[in-house]
Amino acid sequence: MADQVTLGQLSSELERRIRAKLARLEPDSAEMKEALLRIGLLLESEAKLNIRRKGIVDTGRLFNSIRHELYQDRDKVGVRVGSFGVPYAAMQEFGGPFTDSQRRAMFAALRDRGKLGPVRKPGKGIVQGNSYTARPFLRPAVEKYRARIIEIIQSLYR
C-alpha cells in the first residue's frame, strides 16, 4: 500500500523535526535573535514612553540613553535593556540617598537651566531630605509586557 509509513520513515521525520526545533533554540539562531530583539524593542519603547509620561525629561540625556542590545556569553544569550552611559539613571529608577554636595550640584544645575520651580512644602516632590524619590521607567515596562515577553519566548518552543 502506498499510504503505509514505515517505522524508519517515521523515526527519521521525527528526528528531523526535533533537530529543526533545537536549531531554532540555539543561542546564535536567527529565530532566537529575532525574539530577543522584539523583546528589547518592546521594552525600550515603553521605557521611553514612561520617561515622557512621568516628566523625567530635562535635558533628554536619559531618554536618549535608553536602548537594547543582544549579548551572548558562553551558553547564555539575552537582551539588555536600559540606560547606557547616564550615571543617574539608577537614581531615577530606584531612588536613594545622596550627599549634600550632590544635592547642591543638582539644584545648581537645575537653577542654571531655569528648571528650578517654586519651593514646595517639605516632604513633597522628588527630593525629600537627602533622599531622591524613585521614578521608575524600566520596571513598569517589564511589568506591563511580562505576559507578551513570555509569549514571545514560548513561541520558540512550538
URTA-V149579 format. One record per helix or strand. SS is the DSSP state (@ for helix, = for strand). FROM is the first residue (numbers start at 1). TO is the last residue. Records with the same first field share a line. If there is no record, write none. Layout:
BEGIN
SS: FROM-TO, FROM-TO
END
This chain:
BEGIN
@: 7-25, 30-53, 61-65, 89-94, 100-112, 139-144, 146-155
=: 66-73, 76-83, 96-97, 127-128, 131-132
END
